Amino acid sequence: MAALDTKTAAAGIKVVPVAGISLGGCAEAIGTSRLGGSGTVAILGLALALFRGSEQNGYMSGSTERVLGYYSLEPGKEWRRLAELDTGPIEFELTTRLLARYVAPDSRVLDIGGGPGRYAIWLAERRLRVTLADIVPALLAEAGRRIEEAGVQVDAIVEADVCDLSRWATGFFDAVLCLGPFYHLPERERREQAARELARVVRSGGVLFAAFMPRLGFLRRSIAVPDEWVHLRDPEFVRSVLDDGAFLNDSPGRFDAGYGALPEEIVPFFDAVGFEAAQLLAAESFAPAVSEELASMARDDPEAFAAALDILETTAAESSILGAANHLLYIGRRS
């Protein structure tokens, strides 16, 4: 078994090797084992142990604790969102079309913040070498079950924070998906650290997919969710969202510790750490405005729905819709 990295050792974790599975913490060892079935369970056990150790040793921020609380309540929700709820299926369809276009066959891919594993499974079904990472143990457990049910193999399932990817060597991945962590980084210094880490672990010429939630989306959700209406009467809350993008939600069980981006800041943000922008687009295009109609169309006229998807893909980068999108997707290449 490969030597443990310093953070693993500092956490006081004793790792027991499992036959046929490398559980090494050093970057060079990650990705050498194809996991499925009992292998998935074994690596997941290590991930949960590492999380507990890092928690005890103070590697988490206050916003991270709030995020853990939210996603641990209902770990299957994100899986369902991308398949059943509102415009989630549109987001998934358009994003996977772009993944197919930009990620080369046989690539080694990091899905950081990959949650229950829907994108990781899609990638693994296409025989890409996928490492799924998240900070939420409940989501990793959900991912382990889903991956086993799907009958696919991934290289690893590990607990990791996007702000600290030190377990992986510089340039280790051909592509990185970061489709969630920036939703929950209200602290500027942590956003910048995350960007530096993403730039470090993807090779020169490799591709980054990074998702953001636009600032106006948080105010829209406060209008849409009745138990959050109280926030609209709080000028400090509204100012915090509009001026800083900080969405700190005291409504029990609701989305919390959010960061809302301005579309115009995203490309320069990644330029600063060595990426060259390929696209910035609304992940659902203008679908949120016609979500009910699209759901009916998908059921009643599949041919028209397929044509609508093509239109949504074609218009997703239209600048007039970016600020009011549900999610923004940045695609960039490492210089």
Secondary structure, DSSP 8 states (H G I E B T S, - for coil): -----HHHHHTT-----BTTB----STTTTTSS-B-THHHHHHHHHHHHHHHHHHHTT---HHHHHHHHHHHH-TTHHHHHTTTSTTHHHHHHHHHHHHHHHS-TT-EEEEET-TT-HHHHHHHHTT-EEEEEES-HHHHHHHHHHHHHHT--BSEEEE-BTTB-TTS-TT-EEEEEESSGGGG--SHHHHHHHHHHHHHHEEEEEEEEEEEEEHHHHHHHHHHSGGGHHHHT-HHHHHIIIII-EE---STTS--SEEEE-HHHHHHHHHTTTEEEEEEEETTTTGGGGHHHHHHHHHH-HHHHHHHHHHHHHHTT-HHHHTT-S-EEEEEEE-
